[in-house]
Amino acid sequence: MTTPPGTTPVQGLHHVTIMASDPQRNVDFYTGVLGQRLVKVTVNFDDPGTYHLYYGDQTGQPGTVMTHFPWPGARRGTRGSGEVVAVAYSAPLASRAYWAERLHSAGFPATLQRRFGQEVLVFEDPDGTTTELVFEDGAAVEPWPASPVPAEHALRGFHSVTAWVRDVAPVRALLAGQLGFTEHGTEADPATASPRTRFQGSGAGVGLYVDMVERPGLARGHFGAGSVHHVALRTRDDAEQAAYLSALDAAGYRPTPVQDRQYFHSIYFREPNGVLFEIATDAPGFPSDEPVAELGRHLKLPAWYEAQRPQIEAHLPQLRSPEYGVTLGTRPLGGAAPAPAEAPGVNVLTAGRPLGEARVAAVLLHGRGGAAQDILSLEREFNLSAFAYLAPQAPGNTWYPHSFLAPVEQNQPQLDEALATVDAVFAHLAEHGIPADRVVLAGFSQGACLALEYASRAAQRPGAVVAFSGGLITLDRTGDLGGLPVFMGVDPHDSHIPLGRFTDTAEHLRARGAAVDARVLPGLGHSINREELDAARALLGQVAGTL
């Protein structure tokens, strides 16, 4: 067991965050069937038009907290490699018959398994999330007096999470090598017959286990309703979290900067298989902005969204709290939005929020010789669930045939066709209620040049532009860019993007009124680094943060 200087071994699970669809159905199941308290009703801080619902014990102690982002009408996700696929609660050892009958009566039949010597009931929640009850004499939590589940049968917070991965070795290096977990053992998984390896946190309470099932040939899943977005691990305080951030960054995990989540502080990172982890602080906790007796009664917003409360409440669907009988939000919840078609004549890959439910989007343009799938992987780096991400594919993997510095006529007609492709994607977004000023246009290398050129010429400005190693194709355009936020990054010795052209691009855009953040980054090479990703993520958050 090893941990970085300034840290203690991770105790175990802090919370788990899942995408849902119907918010009222979500509340009714987790409070009415599983007997968990709705301890906080707030919004997704990256998408304030979406609820963030927190369930737990009486006060929402770390290790008991299940959270959901409900996107009404969202299609179900499919499970695959590189993600958490199941969440297990701890239940009293003598309660198996009670829970089997309760779940069956509520329309959620369960199957019985046995893992690591313990009986486990396995079922699906209303959105298809695999949910489990592990029967054991586990640690007690603070009971919710108003729970419909009798106290002697009440769930005791989390037992474990299960992820499917290609290779358990990188997870072992993270959990045991960096975070202080111990390896508990390996056995055949009863559902898949694949090896299941269990890692145990250092705590003595709830939520101690992380299980990894090794499934090397399995394809990646598709994120949607019922998919686990991330699993959060516990750290004591901000100082320890900062030490973990530094150590994880040095080890190549590329954690995000600290995010203020109001009830805890968070950093996010992925292990090599793709599983998204968070490290969250125990404090300040859910009673920090409302009394324990009223937890979950009110829509709570962070200070930076209070000025937008009327607009936010108008966007949120009506949600009735069973505990208090109050209704939050004002928008009637309609039916599922139809799945949008592709932009006409354009091959576009998508990720993130279903387009019918998104209010902001990111259009991602790949570089020469790259592919839409490559640039679409930035969605996992940005980790902003408010966005629909669209990545058009260039014919032959090239937007135009020659260097962006070549005379324009040498790149015709392909350049005009590429600009028309971007325009078609923007028009498609507008047809689905996402205007240009709610779209971030980003690209790498040739795609960055195309993104800058499109923004320079477009009749309607994007919400922001991100150019990873790029420059303007033409410098003779005019017109006020009206404060258009632009981020640009380049290596001073990039052989594809001369520093002089990069500087001229920044000066030209500033002269036309754009707000340009242009960074020369020695050692970057022709690539994208963490500093650039953080800057881009901040721009996306800026566009998403205004309704």
Order of alpha helices (4+ residues) and beta strands (2+ residues): beta-alpha-beta-beta-beta-beta-alpha-beta-beta-beta-beta-alpha-beta-beta-beta-beta-alpha-beta-beta-beta-alpha-beta-beta-beta-beta-alpha-alpha-beta-alpha-beta-alpha-beta-beta-alpha-beta-alpha
